[in-house]
Amino acid sequence: MRMRILCTIGDCNGIGLEVWAKALLALEGHRALRGVRLSLIAHPRTVAEYFRALAFPVRVEQTAVEVGSFRVELLPCPTYAPIRWGTPDPTAARQAWEALDSARQLLYQRAADAVVTLPITKHTLRQLGWRFPGQTEFFADPVEHSPMMLFVAGTLRIALATTHLPLCQVPDALTPEVLRRTVVDLSRSLQHDFRIATPRIAVLGINPHAGEAGTLGTEELQLHPVLEQLRAEGYCAEGPFAADAFFARRRWRQYDAVLAAYHDQGLIPFKLLAPTRGVNITLGLPFVRTSPAHGTAYDIAGHGRANPESMRRALLMAIRLARYRICHQSVVYHSRG
């Protein structure tokens, strides 16, 4: 049976479809895509208008999209959204939501092996009743478990202990129990998906200077005993480290993954170190989900200047992880309580 990789349209007024098509053209002849069934979930008319406006050589039919030598299955969404470059639009948001719903249903029915999601505009979705902080939480919702975000660029891997939370909520959210589950889940995922026998994980503190022994905050004092217990159980988890000095001294090179306390603490250094190469992976799901590590980029939408490298890597990562799990018959699912 051929491996099936889904792709959701995201916000059609951004750069998503552009980087998707460019990534496929860059992957023509790549052996990783042999035997892979690609499916795009979108409204055919929207897709046709998008590429016609870009003057991009893509042929769109009712049930397929031809990009170079690739013939991609097209799974239609009910809602047609006209192209309005760089503009938040409720119709585009509805189509994006429909695509995500279809993908999630197919994945939990095991009718597909992985999904690569194109960027969405969250605040427009929320106007329609969307109740999720992001796509990460959307795909985890049916099983009611907290997902984990892992950003990867080569040997640089940064995971987030909390996902899309306001900064003021992070200290209460990052409890000793959450830290323990997160380190265990991250370690197991590195073993299963990246074949690292004994992963070394660096844990970053929340406060400046990692609290400086309680002088600048006491949250880290609660985390030390958890890390000591994890090490006693055989996990290699060190810290909490002061985030600024950790990255300034390039200490991330000494570890298989870095666990950041909150979103921007991990994403700012990640995007500085790998501005075009990053891939976002959702850990803890019974299927593979990846996405390019960028947003809709409204400022350049419609200009044909979007860099597809992050999308190219997201596709390859989805195929690699899905193929590995299929070959080893091991679906990685970690209960995060």
Secondary structure, DSSP 8 states (H G I E B T S, - for coil): --EEEEEE---TTSSHHHHHHHHHHHTTT-GGGTTEEEEEES-HHHHHHHHHHHT--EEE-SSEEEETTEEEEEE--S------TT---HHHHHHHHHHHHHHHHHHHTTS-SEEEE----HHHHHHTT---SSHHHHHHGGGT---EEEEEETTEEEEESS-S--GGGHHHHS-HHHHHHHHHHHHHHHHHHH--SS-EEEEE-SSGGGGTTTTT-SHHHHHHHHHHHHHHTT-EEEEEE-HHHHHHTTGGGGSSEEEESSHHHHHHHHHHH-TTT-EEEEESSSSEEEEESS---GGGTTTT----HHHHHHHHHHHHHHHHHHHHT--------
